[in-house]
Amino acid sequence: MKLHTAMYSFTLNTPYVTEVFRNTHILDPNIMDLICNCEKKDKREHIMYEYKIKDNDDQINFIKDVASGFLEFKNYKHNEKEWYMDIIRYNLDDETEPVDSGLAWHCENDQSDNLELVTVLMYLRIDDTIKDGNLGYIDSHGIKQLINIEPGTIIIMDGRVEHCPQNPIGTGTRDLIAVSFSVY
């Protein structure tokens, strides 16, 4: 019986740096239950945090510190004091139509205060009963591509890379935490 699969990484053919890590569980997926409203049964829950709010709770600060530490470990320069966080949970219950992500094709830099960003996308949970929910991106030739997302996938993405999540369908939970930091 194989108990542990080794972490491995590769880069995507994008105009700017995009590095993908598989089997990289740097956060316990159960942290989502401490943050998300478990009573709520919305198909899509999206919570945003940022550095300008000084009273972020311990879980949010912990997540930010883990993402920053991973960037440091992989030698990405960033300012750990200027950050944005998106926590997104899909709770799907036999959905026969795709659930809208609310996002069009975009770059993370488009959403900041004129900052250049580097983003850590941490996919904590994706149940096997969810279809789609992968990540589209524009490659170096301007062609739309798709990367398969699985639990334990982490993507470090330059804030200029165009991307868009697929709208998931089916039954189950899909959890993502994205933390963007300004680059210096």
RORO-54128 format. One record per atom (N, C-alpha, C): x, y, z; atom name. Coordinates in steps of 0.1 Angstrom, whole numbers, plus 5000, padded with zeros to 4 digits. Layout:
# RORO-54128
X: X Y: Y Z: Z name: CA .
...
END
This chain:
# RORO-54128
X: 5008 Y: 4988 Z: 5000 name: N .
X: 5000 Y: 5000 Z: 5000 name: CA .
X: 5009 Y: 5012 Z: 5000 name: C .
X: 5006 Y: 5022 Z: 4991 name: N .
X: 5014 Y: 5034 Z: 4990 name: CA .
X: 5007 Y: 5045 Z: 4998 name: C .
X: 5014 Y: 5050 Z: 5009 name: N .
X: 5008 Y: 5059 Z: 5018 name: CA .
X: 5011 Y: 5074 Z: 5014 name: C .
X: 5022 Y: 5076 Z: 5007 name: N .
X: 5025 Y: 5090 Z: 5004 name: CA .
X: 5030 Y: 5091 Z: 4990 name: C .
X: 5025 Y: 5101 Z: 4983 name: N .
X: 5030 Y: 5104 Z: 4970 name: CA .
X: 5039 Y: 5116 Z: 4970 name: C .
X: 5050 Y: 5115 Z: 4964 name: N .
X: 5060 Y: 5126 Z: 4964 name: CA .
X: 5055 Y: 5139 Z: 4957 name: C .
X: 5059 Y: 5150 Z: 4962 name: N .
X: 5056 Y: 5163 Z: 4956 name: CA .
X: 5064 Y: 5164 Z: 4943 name: C .
X: 5059 Y: 5170 Z: 4933 name: N .
X: 5066 Y: 5173 Z: 4921 name: CA .
X: 5061 Y: 5186 Z: 4915 name: C .
X: 5069 Y: 5192 Z: 4906 name: N .
X: 5064 Y: 5205 Z: 4901 name: CA .
X: 5068 Y: 5206 Z: 4886 name: C .
X: 5061 Y: 5215 Z: 4879 name: N .
X: 5064 Y: 5217 Z: 4865 name: CA .
X: 5059 Y: 5232 Z: 4862 name: C .
X: 5064 Y: 5237 Z: 4851 name: N .
X: 5060 Y: 5251 Z: 4847 name: CA .
X: 5050 Y: 5250 Z: 4835 name: C .
X: 5041 Y: 5260 Z: 4835 name: N .
X: 5032 Y: 5260 Z: 4823 name: CA .
X: 5038 Y: 5270 Z: 4813 name: C .
X: 5035 Y: 5268 Z: 4801 name: N .
X: 5040 Y: 5276 Z: 4790 name: CA .
X: 5032 Y: 5289 Z: 4789 name: C .
X: 5034 Y: 5298 Z: 4798 name: N .
X: 5027 Y: 5311 Z: 4799 name: CA .
X: 5037 Y: 5322 Z: 4796 name: C .
X: 5032 Y: 5334 Z: 4792 name: N .
X: 5042 Y: 5345 Z: 4790 name: CA .
X: 5049 Y: 5349 Z: 4802 name: C .
X: 5044 Y: 5346 Z: 4814 name: N .
X: 5050 Y: 5350 Z: 4827 name: CA .
X: 5050 Y: 5337 Z: 4835 name: C .
X: 5058 Y: 5337 Z: 4846 name: N .
X: 5060 Y: 5326 Z: 4854 name: CA .
X: 5047 Y: 5320 Z: 4860 name: C .
X: 5045 Y: 5307 Z: 4857 name: N .
X: 5034 Y: 5299 Z: 4863 name: CA .
X: 5040 Y: 5285 Z: 4867 name: C .
X: 5041 Y: 5283 Z: 4880 name: N .
X: 5047 Y: 5270 Z: 4884 name: CA .
X: 5036 Y: 5262 Z: 4891 name: C .
X: 5035 Y: 5249 Z: 4888 name: N .
X: 5025 Y: 5241 Z: 4894 name: CA .
X: 5032 Y: 5230 Z: 4902 name: C .
X: 5026 Y: 5228 Z: 4914 name: N .
X: 5031 Y: 5218 Z: 4924 name: CA .
X: 5020 Y: 5208 Z: 4926 name: C .
X: 5023 Y: 5195 Z: 4925 name: N .
X: 5013 Y: 5185 Z: 4928 name: CA .
X: 5016 Y: 5178 Z: 4941 name: C .
X: 5006 Y: 5173 Z: 4947 name: N .
X: 5007 Y: 5165 Z: 4960 name: CA .
X: 5014 Y: 5174 Z: 4970 name: C .
X: 5010 Y: 5187 Z: 4971 name: N .
X: 5016 Y: 5196 Z: 4980 name: CA .
X: 5006 Y: 5201 Z: 4989 name: C .
X: 5005 Y: 5195 Z: 5001 name: N .
X: 4994 Y: 5198 Z: 5011 name: CA .
X: 5001 Y: 5207 Z: 5022 name: C .
X: 5001 Y: 5220 Z: 5020 name: N .
X: 5008 Y: 5229 Z: 5030 name: CA .
X: 4997 Y: 5234 Z: 5040 name: C .
X: 4985 Y: 5232 Z: 5037 name: N .
X: 4974 Y: 5236 Z: 5046 name: CA .
X: 4965 Y: 5224 Z: 5048 name: C .
X: 4960 Y: 5222 Z: 5061 name: N .
X: 4950 Y: 5212 Z: 5063 name: CA .
X: 4937 Y: 5216 Z: 5057 name: C .
X: 4931 Y: 5208 Z: 5049 name: N .
X: 4918 Y: 5211 Z: 5042 name: CA .
X: 4907 Y: 5215 Z: 5052 name: C .
X: 4908 Y: 5210 Z: 5064 name: N .
X: 4898 Y: 5213 Z: 5074 name: CA .
X: 4898 Y: 5228 Z: 5079 name: C .
X: 4908 Y: 5235 Z: 5075 name: N .
X: 4908 Y: 5249 Z: 5079 name: CA .
X: 4896 Y: 5257 Z: 5072 name: C .
X: 4892 Y: 5251 Z: 5061 name: N .
X: 4880 Y: 5258 Z: 5054 name: CA .
X: 4868 Y: 5257 Z: 5063 name: C .
X: 4866 Y: 5247 Z: 5071 name: N .
X: 4854 Y: 5246 Z: 5080 name: CA .
X: 4855 Y: 5256 Z: 5091 name: C .
X: 4867 Y: 5261 Z: 5095 name: N .
X: 4868 Y: 5271 Z: 5105 name: CA .
X: 4865 Y: 5285 Z: 5099 name: C .
X: 4865 Y: 5287 Z: 5086 name: N .
X: 4863 Y: 5300 Z: 5080 name: CA .
X: 4850 Y: 5301 Z: 5073 name: C .
X: 4846 Y: 5291 Z: 5066 name: N .
X: 4833 Y: 5291 Z: 5058 name: CA .
X: 4821 Y: 5289 Z: 5068 name: C .
X: 4810 Y: 5294 Z: 5063 name: N .
X: 4797 Y: 5293 Z: 5071 name: CA .
X: 4791 Y: 5279 Z: 5068 name: C .
X: 4793 Y: 5270 Z: 5077 name: N .
X: 4789 Y: 5256 Z: 5075 name: CA .
X: 4774 Y: 5255 Z: 5074 name: C .
X: 4767 Y: 5264 Z: 5081 name: N .
X: 4752 Y: 5264 Z: 5081 name: CA .
X: 4747 Y: 5268 Z: 5067 name: C .
X: 4754 Y: 5276 Z: 5061 name: N .
X: 4750 Y: 5282 Z: 5048 name: CA .
X: 4751 Y: 5271 Z: 5037 name: C .
X: 4741 Y: 5270 Z: 5028 name: N .
X: 4742 Y: 5260 Z: 5018 name: CA .
X: 4742 Y: 5267 Z: 5004 name: C .
X: 4749 Y: 5278 Z: 5003 name: N .
X: 4751 Y: 5284 Z: 4990 name: CA .
X: 4759 Y: 5275 Z: 4981 name: C .
X: 4756 Y: 5275 Z: 4968 name: N .
X: 4764 Y: 5267 Z: 4959 name: CA .
X: 4778 Y: 5272 Z: 4958 name: C .
X: 4780 Y: 5285 Z: 4960 name: N .
X: 4793 Y: 5291 Z: 4959 name: CA .
X: 4795 Y: 5302 Z: 4970 name: C .
X: 4805 Y: 5300 Z: 4979 name: N .
X: 4807 Y: 5310 Z: 4989 name: CA .
X: 4821 Y: 5316 Z: 4986 name: C .
X: 4821 Y: 5329 Z: 4987 name: N .
X: 4834 Y: 5336 Z: 4984 name: CA .
X: 4836 Y: 5347 Z: 4995 name: C .
X: 4847 Y: 5346 Z: 5002 name: N .
X: 4851 Y: 5355 Z: 5012 name: CA .
X: 4864 Y: 5361 Z: 5009 name: C .
X: 4865 Y: 5375 Z: 5010 name: N .
X: 4877 Y: 5382 Z: 5007 name: CA .
X: 4883 Y: 5388 Z: 5020 name: C .
X: 4896 Y: 5388 Z: 5020 name: N .
X: 4904 Y: 5395 Z: 5031 name: CA .
X: 4915 Y: 5403 Z: 5024 name: C .
X: 4921 Y: 5412 Z: 5031 name: N .
X: 4932 Y: 5420 Z: 5026 name: CA .
X: 4940 Y: 5426 Z: 5038 name: C .
X: 4952 Y: 5431 Z: 5034 name: N .
X: 4961 Y: 5436 Z: 5044 name: CA .
X: 4956 Y: 5449 Z: 5050 name: C .
X: 4947 Y: 5456 Z: 5044 name: N .
X: 4942 Y: 5469 Z: 5049 name: CA .
X: 4933 Y: 5468 Z: 5061 name: C .
X: 4928 Y: 5456 Z: 5063 name: N .
X: 4919 Y: 5453 Z: 5074 name: CA .
X: 4928 Y: 5447 Z: 5085 name: C .
X: 4929 Y: 5455 Z: 5096 name: N .
X: 4939 Y: 5451 Z: 5107 name: CA .
X: 4935 Y: 5441 Z: 5116 name: C .
X: 4922 Y: 5437 Z: 5116 name: N .
X: 4917 Y: 5428 Z: 5126 name: CA .
X: 4914 Y: 5414 Z: 5120 name: C .
X: 4922 Y: 5410 Z: 5111 name: N .
X: 4920 Y: 5396 Z: 5106 name: CA .
X: 4923 Y: 5386 Z: 5117 name: C .
X: 4915 Y: 5375 Z: 5117 name: N .
X: 4916 Y: 5365 Z: 5127 name: CA .
X: 4929 Y: 5357 Z: 5125 name: C .
X: 4931 Y: 5348 Z: 5135 name: N .
X: 4943 Y: 5340 Z: 5135 name: CA .
X: 4944 Y: 5330 Z: 5123 name: C .
X: 4933 Y: 5325 Z: 5119 name: N .
X: 4933 Y: 5315 Z: 5108 name: CA .
X: 4937 Y: 5322 Z: 5095 name: C .
X: 4932 Y: 5334 Z: 5093 name: N .
X: 4936 Y: 5342 Z: 5081 name: CA .
X: 4950 Y: 5346 Z: 5081 name: C .
X: 4955 Y: 5350 Z: 5092 name: N .
X: 4969 Y: 5354 Z: 5093 name: CA .
X: 4978 Y: 5342 Z: 5092 name: C .
X: 4974 Y: 5330 Z: 5097 name: N .
X: 4981 Y: 5318 Z: 5095 name: CA .
X: 4982 Y: 5314 Z: 5080 name: C .
X: 4971 Y: 5314 Z: 5073 name: N .
X: 4971 Y: 5311 Z: 5059 name: CA .
X: 4980 Y: 5320 Z: 5051 name: C .
X: 4979 Y: 5333 Z: 5054 name: N .
X: 4988 Y: 5343 Z: 5047 name: CA .
X: 5002 Y: 5340 Z: 5050 name: C .
X: 5006 Y: 5336 Z: 5062 name: N .
X: 5020 Y: 5333 Z: 5066 name: CA .
X: 5025 Y: 5321 Z: 5059 name: C .
X: 5016 Y: 5311 Z: 5058 name: N .
X: 5020 Y: 5298 Z: 5051 name: CA .
X: 5022 Y: 5301 Z: 5036 name: C .
X: 5013 Y: 5308 Z: 5030 name: N .
X: 5015 Y: 5312 Z: 5016 name: CA .
X: 5028 Y: 5320 Z: 5013 name: C .
X: 5030 Y: 5329 Z: 5022 name: N .
X: 5043 Y: 5337 Z: 5021 name: CA .
X: 5055 Y: 5329 Z: 5023 name: C .
X: 5054 Y: 5320 Z: 5033 name: N .
X: 5066 Y: 5310 Z: 5035 name: CA .
X: 5068 Y: 5301 Z: 5023 name: C .
X: 5058 Y: 5297 Z: 5017 name: N .
X: 5060 Y: 5288 Z: 5005 name: CA .
X: 5066 Y: 5296 Z: 4994 name: C .
X: 5062 Y: 5309 Z: 4992 name: N .
X: 5069 Y: 5317 Z: 4982 name: CA .
X: 5084 Y: 5319 Z: 4985 name: C .
X: 5087 Y: 5322 Z: 4998 name: N .
X: 5101 Y: 5323 Z: 5002 name: CA .
X: 5108 Y: 5311 Z: 4999 name: C .
X: 5103 Y: 5299 Z: 5003 name: N .
X: 5109 Y: 5286 Z: 5001 name: CA .
X: 5112 Y: 5284 Z: 4986 name: C .
X: 5104 Y: 5289 Z: 4977 name: N .
X: 5106 Y: 5287 Z: 4963 name: CA .
X: 5113 Y: 5299 Z: 4956 name: C .
X: 5118 Y: 5308 Z: 4965 name: N .
X: 5126 Y: 5320 Z: 4961 name: CA .
X: 5118 Y: 5330 Z: 4952 name: C .
X: 5106 Y: 5333 Z: 4956 name: N .
X: 5098 Y: 5343 Z: 4949 name: CA .
X: 5098 Y: 5356 Z: 4958 name: C .
X: 5103 Y: 5367 Z: 4953 name: N .
X: 5103 Y: 5379 Z: 4960 name: CA .
X: 5089 Y: 5385 Z: 4961 name: C .
X: 5086 Y: 5389 Z: 4973 name: N .
X: 5072 Y: 5395 Z: 4975 name: CA .
X: 5072 Y: 5403 Z: 4988 name: C .
X: 5062 Y: 5411 Z: 4990 name: N .
X: 5060 Y: 5419 Z: 5002 name: CA .
X: 5049 Y: 5412 Z: 5010 name: C .
X: 5053 Y: 5406 Z: 5021 name: N .
X: 5043 Y: 5398 Z: 5029 name: CA .
X: 5034 Y: 5408 Z: 5037 name: C .
X: 5036 Y: 5421 Z: 5036 name: N .
X: 5027 Y: 5430 Z: 5043 name: CA .
X: 5016 Y: 5435 Z: 5034 name: C .
X: 5017 Y: 5434 Z: 5021 name: N .
X: 5007 Y: 5438 Z: 5011 name: CA .
X: 5001 Y: 5425 Z: 5005 name: C .
X: 4989 Y: 5422 Z: 5009 name: N .
X: 4983 Y: 5409 Z: 5004 name: CA .
X: 4968 Y: 5410 Z: 5002 name: C .
X: 4963 Y: 5401 Z: 4994 name: N .
X: 4949 Y: 5399 Z: 4992 name: CA .
X: 4946 Y: 5384 Z: 4993 name: C .
X: 4934 Y: 5381 Z: 4998 name: N .
X: 4931 Y: 5367 Z: 4999 name: CA .
X: 4916 Y: 5364 Z: 4995 name: C .
X: 4914 Y: 5354 Z: 4987 name: N .
X: 4901 Y: 5349 Z: 4983 name: CA .
X: 4900 Y: 5335 Z: 4988 name: C .
X: 4889 Y: 5333 Z: 4995 name: N .
X: 4885 Y: 5319 Z: 4999 name: CA .
X: 4872 Y: 5315 Z: 4992 name: C .
X: 4873 Y: 5305 Z: 4985 name: N .
X: 4861 Y: 5301 Z: 4976 name: CA .
X: 4858 Y: 5286 Z: 4979 name: C .
X: 4845 Y: 5284 Z: 4983 name: N .
X: 4840 Y: 5270 Z: 4985 name: CA .
X: 4828 Y: 5268 Z: 4976 name: C .
X: 4828 Y: 5257 Z: 4969 name: N .
X: 4816 Y: 5253 Z: 4962 name: CA .
X: 4810 Y: 5241 Z: 4969 name: C .
X: 4797 Y: 5242 Z: 4972 name: N .
X: 4790 Y: 5231 Z: 4978 name: CA .
X: 4779 Y: 5227 Z: 4968 name: C .
X: 4782 Y: 5217 Z: 4960 name: N .
X: 4773 Y: 5213 Z: 4950 name: CA .
X: 4765 Y: 5201 Z: 4954 name: C .
X: 4752 Y: 5201 Z: 4950 name: N .
X: 4743 Y: 5191 Z: 4954 name: CA .
X: 4736 Y: 5186 Z: 4941 name: C .
X: 4742 Y: 5177 Z: 4934 name: N .
X: 4736 Y: 5171 Z: 4922 name: CA .
X: 4732 Y: 5182 Z: 4912 name: C .
X: 4742 Y: 5191 Z: 4910 name: N .
X: 4740 Y: 5202 Z: 4900 name: CA .
X: 4741 Y: 5196 Z: 4886 name: C .
X: 4731 Y: 5198 Z: 4878 name: N .
X: 4731 Y: 5194 Z: 4864 name: CA .
X: 4735 Y: 5205 Z: 4855 name: C .
X: 4735 Y: 5217 Z: 4860 name: N .
X: 4740 Y: 5229 Z: 4852 name: CA .
X: 4753 Y: 5234 Z: 4859 name: C .
X: 4763 Y: 5238 Z: 4851 name: N .
X: 4775 Y: 5244 Z: 4858 name: CA .
X: 4772 Y: 5256 Z: 4867 name: C .
X: 4779 Y: 5257 Z: 4878 name: N .
X: 4777 Y: 5268 Z: 4888 name: CA .
X: 4787 Y: 5279 Z: 4884 name: C .
X: 4781 Y: 5290 Z: 4881 name: N .
X: 4789 Y: 5302 Z: 4877 name: CA .
X: 4800 Y: 5306 Z: 4887 name: C .
X: 4812 Y: 5307 Z: 4883 name: N .
X: 4823 Y: 5311 Z: 4892 name: CA .
X: 4822 Y: 5326 Z: 4894 name: C .
X: 4815 Y: 5333 Z: 4886 name: N .
X: 4815 Y: 5348 Z: 4888 name: CA .
X: 4827 Y: 5355 Z: 4882 name: C .
X: 4836 Y: 5347 Z: 4876 name: N .
X: 4848 Y: 5353 Z: 4871 name: CA .
X: 4849 Y: 5351 Z: 4855 name: C .
X: 4853 Y: 5362 Z: 4849 name: N .
X: 4857 Y: 5361 Z: 4834 name: CA .
X: 4872 Y: 5359 Z: 4834 name: C .
X: 4877 Y: 5358 Z: 4821 name: N .
X: 4891 Y: 5358 Z: 4820 name: CA .
X: 4897 Y: 5370 Z: 4826 name: C .
X: 4908 Y: 5368 Z: 4834 name: N .
X: 4913 Y: 5380 Z: 4842 name: CA .
X: 4928 Y: 5377 Z: 4845 name: C .
X: 4934 Y: 5387 Z: 4850 name: N .
X: 4948 Y: 5387 Z: 4856 name: CA .
X: 4946 Y: 5392 Z: 4870 name: C .
X: 4954 Y: 5386 Z: 4879 name: N .
X: 4953 Y: 5391 Z: 4893 name: CA .
X: 4957 Y: 5406 Z: 4895 name: C .
X: 4966 Y: 5410 Z: 4886 name: N .
X: 4970 Y: 5424 Z: 4887 name: CA .
X: 4959 Y: 5434 Z: 4884 name: C .
X: 4949 Y: 5429 Z: 4876 name: N .
X: 4937 Y: 5438 Z: 4873 name: CA .
X: 4929 Y: 5441 Z: 4885 name: C .
X: 4930 Y: 5434 Z: 4896 name: N .
X: 4922 Y: 5436 Z: 4908 name: CA .
X: 4929 Y: 5443 Z: 4919 name: C .
X: 4941 Y: 5447 Z: 4917 name: N .
X: 4948 Y: 5453 Z: 4928 name: CA .
X: 4949 Y: 5468 Z: 4927 name: C .
X: 4955 Y: 5475 Z: 4937 name: N .
X: 4956 Y: 5489 Z: 4937 name: CA .
X: 4969 Y: 5493 Z: 4929 name: C .
X: 4969 Y: 5490 Z: 4916 name: N .
X: 4981 Y: 5493 Z: 4908 name: CA .
X: 4994 Y: 5486 Z: 4913 name: C .
X: 4992 Y: 5474 Z: 4919 name: N .
X: 5004 Y: 5467 Z: 4923 name: CA .
X: 5007 Y: 5455 Z: 4914 name: C .
X: 5019 Y: 5451 Z: 4913 name: N .
X: 5023 Y: 5439 Z: 4906 name: CA .
X: 5022 Y: 5428 Z: 4916 name: C .
X: 5016 Y: 5417 Z: 4913 name: N .
X: 5013 Y: 5406 Z: 4923 name: CA .
X: 5019 Y: 5393 Z: 4918 name: C .
X: 5021 Y: 5385 Z: 4928 name: N .
X: 5024 Y: 5371 Z: 4926 name: CA .
X: 5013 Y: 5363 Z: 4935 name: C .
X: 5007 Y: 5353 Z: 4929 name: N .
X: 4996 Y: 5346 Z: 4936 name: CA .
X: 4999 Y: 5332 Z: 4939 name: C .
X: 4995 Y: 5327 Z: 4951 name: N .
X: 4996 Y: 5313 Z: 4954 name: CA .
X: 4981 Y: 5308 Z: 4955 name: C .
X: 4978 Y: 5299 Z: 4945 name: N .
X: 4965 Y: 5292 Z: 4945 name: CA .
X: 4967 Y: 5279 Z: 4951 name: C .
X: 4959 Y: 5277 Z: 4962 name: N .
X: 4960 Y: 5264 Z: 4970 name: CA .
X: 4947 Y: 5257 Z: 4969 name: C .
X: 4946 Y: 5246 Z: 4961 name: N .
X: 4934 Y: 5238 Z: 4960 name: CA .
X: 4934 Y: 5227 Z: 4971 name: C .
X: 4926 Y: 5229 Z: 4981 name: N .
X: 4926 Y: 5220 Z: 4992 name: CA .
X: 4918 Y: 5208 Z: 4991 name: C .
X: 4906 Y: 5209 Z: 4984 name: N .
X: 4897 Y: 5198 Z: 4983 name: CA .
X: 4889 Y: 5199 Z: 4970 name: C .
X: 4888 Y: 5188 Z: 4963 name: N .
X: 4880 Y: 5187 Z: 4951 name: CA .
X: 4875 Y: 5173 Z: 4951 name: C .
X: 4862 Y: 5171 Z: 4954 name: N .
X: 4857 Y: 5158 Z: 4955 name: CA .
X: 4856 Y: 5152 Z: 4941 name: C .
X: 4858 Y: 5138 Z: 4940 name: N .
X: 4858 Y: 5131 Z: 4927 name: CA .
X: 4845 Y: 5132 Z: 4920 name: C .
X: 4834 Y: 5136 Z: 4927 name: N .
X: 4821 Y: 5137 Z: 4921 name: CA .
X: 4818 Y: 5150 Z: 4915 name: C .
X: 4828 Y: 5159 Z: 4915 name: N .
X: 4827 Y: 5172 Z: 4908 name: CA .
X: 4834 Y: 5171 Z: 4895 name: C .
X: 4827 Y: 5176 Z: 4885 name: N .
X: 4833 Y: 5176 Z: 4871 name: CA .
X: 4836 Y: 5190 Z: 4868 name: C .
X: 4846 Y: 5191 Z: 4859 name: N .
X: 4851 Y: 5204 Z: 4856 name: CA .
X: 4857 Y: 5211 Z: 4868 name: C .
X: 4856 Y: 5224 Z: 4869 name: N .
X: 4863 Y: 5231 Z: 4881 name: CA .
X: 4878 Y: 5232 Z: 4879 name: C .
X: 4883 Y: 5229 Z: 4867 name: N .
X: 4897 Y: 5231 Z: 4865 name: CA .
X: 4901 Y: 5245 Z: 4862 name: C .
X: 4913 Y: 5248 Z: 4858 name: N .
X: 4917 Y: 5262 Z: 4856 name: CA .
X: 4922 Y: 5264 Z: 4841 name: C .
X: 4915 Y: 5273 Z: 4835 name: N .
X: 4919 Y: 5277 Z: 4821 name: CA .
X: 4930 Y: 5288 Z: 4822 name: C .
X: 4939 Y: 5288 Z: 4813 name: N .
X: 4949 Y: 5299 Z: 4812 name: CA .
X: 4953 Y: 5301 Z: 4797 name: C .
X: 4959 Y: 5313 Z: 4795 name: N .
X: 4963 Y: 5316 Z: 4781 name: CA .
X: 4978 Y: 5313 Z: 4781 name: C .
X: 4982 Y: 5305 Z: 4771 name: N .
X: 4996 Y: 5301 Z: 4770 name: CA .
X: 5004 Y: 5312 Z: 4762 name: C .
X: 5017 Y: 5309 Z: 4760 name: N .
X: 5026 Y: 5319 Z: 4754 name: CA .
X: 5023 Y: 5322 Z: 4740 name: C .
X: 5015 Y: 5314 Z: 4733 name: N .
X: 5011 Y: 5316 Z: 4720 name: CA .
X: 4997 Y: 5322 Z: 4719 name: C .
X: 4991 Y: 5326 Z: 4730 name: N .
X: 4978 Y: 5332 Z: 4730 name: CA .
X: 4966 Y: 5322 Z: 4729 name: C .
X: 4969 Y: 5309 Z: 4731 name: N .
X: 4959 Y: 5299 Z: 4730 name: CA .
X: 4954 Y: 5295 Z: 4744 name: C .
X: 4941 Y: 5293 Z: 4745 name: N .
X: 4935 Y: 5289 Z: 4757 name: CA .
X: 4938 Y: 5274 Z: 4760 name: C .
X: 4943 Y: 5272 Z: 4772 name: N .
X: 4947 Y: 5258 Z: 4777 name: CA .
X: 4939 Y: 5255 Z: 4790 name: C .
X: 4940 Y: 5243 Z: 4794 name: N .
X: 4933 Y: 5239 Z: 4806 name: CA .
X: 4942 Y: 5230 Z: 4815 name: C .
X: 4944 Y: 5233 Z: 4827 name: N .
X: 4951 Y: 5225 Z: 4836 name: CA .
X: 4942 Y: 5217 Z: 4846 name: C .
X: 4944 Y: 5204 Z: 4847 name: N .
X: 4935 Y: 5196 Z: 4856 name: CA .
X: 4939 Y: 5200 Z: 4870 name: C .
X: 4929 Y: 5202 Z: 4878 name: N .
X: 4931 Y: 5206 Z: 4893 name: CA .
X: 4927 Y: 5194 Z: 4901 name: C .
X: 4935 Y: 5190 Z: 4911 name: N .
X: 4933 Y: 5180 Z: 4920 name: CA .
X: 4936 Y: 5184 Z: 4934 name: C .
X: 4932 Y: 5177 Z: 4944 name: N .
X: 4935 Y: 5182 Z: 4958 name: CA .
X: 4950 Y: 5182 Z: 4960 name: C .
X: 4955 Y: 5192 Z: 4967 name: N .
X: 4970 Y: 5193 Z: 4969 name: CA .
X: 4977 Y: 5199 Z: 4957 name: C .
X: 4970 Y: 5205 Z: 4948 name: N .
X: 4976 Y: 5213 Z: 4937 name: CA .
X: 4978 Y: 5227 Z: 4942 name: C .
X: 4991 Y: 5232 Z: 4941 name: N .
X: 4994 Y: 5246 Z: 4943 name: CA .
X: 4999 Y: 5252 Z: 4931 name: C .
X: 4995 Y: 5264 Z: 4927 name: N .
X: 5000 Y: 5271 Z: 4916 name: CA .
X: 5005 Y: 5285 Z: 4920 name: C .
X: 5018 Y: 5287 Z: 4917 name: N .
X: 5023 Y: 5301 Z: 4919 name: CA .
X: 5023 Y: 5307 Z: 4905 name: C .
X: 5016 Y: 5319 Z: 4905 name: N .
X: 5013 Y: 5325 Z: 4892 name: CA .
X: 5016 Y: 5340 Z: 4893 name: C .
X: 5024 Y: 5344 Z: 4883 name: N .
X: 5026 Y: 5359 Z: 4881 name: CA .
X: 5013 Y: 5366 Z: 4879 name: C .
X: 5011 Y: 5377 Z: 4885 name: N .
X: 4998 Y: 5385 Z: 4884 name: CA .
X: 4994 Y: 5389 Z: 4870 name: C .
X: 5002 Y: 5387 Z: 4860 name: N .
X: 4999 Y: 5391 Z: 4846 name: CA .
X: 4994 Y: 5380 Z: 4838 name: C .
X: 4994 Y: 5368 Z: 4844 name: N .
X: 4989 Y: 5356 Z: 4836 name: CA .
X: 4974 Y: 5356 Z: 4835 name: C .
X: 4968 Y: 5355 Z: 4823 name: N .
X: 4954 Y: 5355 Z: 4821 name: CA .
X: 4949 Y: 5341 Z: 4825 name: C .
X: 4938 Y: 5340 Z: 4832 name: N .
X: 4933 Y: 5327 Z: 4836 name: CA .
X: 4918 Y: 5328 Z: 4840 name: C .
X: 4911 Y: 5317 Z: 4840 name: N .
X: 4897 Y: 5316 Z: 4843 name: CA .
X: 4893 Y: 5302 Z: 4848 name: C .
X: 4886 Y: 5302 Z: 4860 name: N .
X: 4882 Y: 5288 Z: 4864 name: CA .
X: 4871 Y: 5283 Z: 4856 name: C .
X: 4870 Y: 5270 Z: 4854 name: N .
X: 4859 Y: 5264 Z: 4848 name: CA .
X: 4847 Y: 5264 Z: 4858 name: C .
X: 4835 Y: 5264 Z: 4853 name: N .
X: 4824 Y: 5264 Z: 4862 name: CA .
X: 4821 Y: 5249 Z: 4865 name: C .
X: 4822 Y: 5245 Z: 4878 name: N .
X: 4820 Y: 5231 Z: 4882 name: CA .
X: 4805 Y: 5227 Z: 4881 name: C .
X: 4804 Y: 5213 Z: 4880 name: N .
X: 4791 Y: 5207 Z: 4879 name: CA .
X: 4792 Y: 5194 Z: 4887 name: C .
X: 4780 Y: 5189 Z: 4892 name: N .
X: 4780 Y: 5176 Z: 4899 name: CA .
X: 4776 Y: 5178 Z: 4914 name: C .
X: 4783 Y: 5169 Z: 4922 name: N .
X: 4780 Y: 5169 Z: 4936 name: CA .
X: 4793 Y: 5169 Z: 4944 name: C .
X: 4794 Y: 5177 Z: 4955 name: N .
X: 4805 Y: 5176 Z: 4963 name: CA .
X: 4810 Y: 5190 Z: 4967 name: C .
X: 4823 Y: 5190 Z: 4972 name: N .
X: 4829 Y: 5203 Z: 4977 name: CA .
X: 4842 Y: 5205 Z: 4969 name: C .
X: 4844 Y: 5218 Z: 4966 name: N .
X: 4857 Y: 5222 Z: 4959 name: CA .
X: 4861 Y: 5234 Z: 4967 name: C .
X: 4873 Y: 5234 Z: 4973 name: N .
X: 4878 Y: 5245 Z: 4981 name: CA .
X: 4891 Y: 5250 Z: 4975 name: C .
X: 4892 Y: 5263 Z: 4975 name: N .
X: 4904 Y: 5270 Z: 4970 name: CA .
X: 4907 Y: 5282 Z: 4979 name: C .
X: 4919 Y: 5284 Z: 4982 name: N .
X: 4924 Y: 5296 Z: 4989 name: CA .
X: 4935 Y: 5302 Z: 4979 name: C .
X: 4932 Y: 5315 Z: 4975 name: N .
X: 4942 Y: 5322 Z: 4967 name: CA .
X: 4947 Y: 5334 Z: 4975 name: C .
X: 4960 Y: 5335 Z: 4976 name: N .
X: 4967 Y: 5346 Z: 4983 name: CA .
X: 4976 Y: 5353 Z: 4974 name: C .
X: 4974 Y: 5366 Z: 4972 name: N .
X: 4982 Y: 5374 Z: 4963 name: CA .
X: 4990 Y: 5384 Z: 4971 name: C .
X: 5003 Y: 5385 Z: 4968 name: N .
X: 5012 Y: 5394 Z: 4974 name: CA .
X: 5018 Y: 5404 Z: 4964 name: C .
X: 5020 Y: 5416 Z: 4969 name: N .
X: 5027 Y: 5426 Z: 4960 name: CA .
X: 5042 Y: 5421 Z: 4958 name: C .
X: 5047 Y: 5425 Z: 4946 name: N .
X: 5061 Y: 5421 Z: 4943 name: CA .
X: 5069 Y: 5433 Z: 4944 name: C .
X: 5081 Y: 5432 Z: 4950 name: N .
X: 5091 Y: 5443 Z: 4951 name: CA .
X: 5103 Y: 5441 Z: 4943 name: C .
END
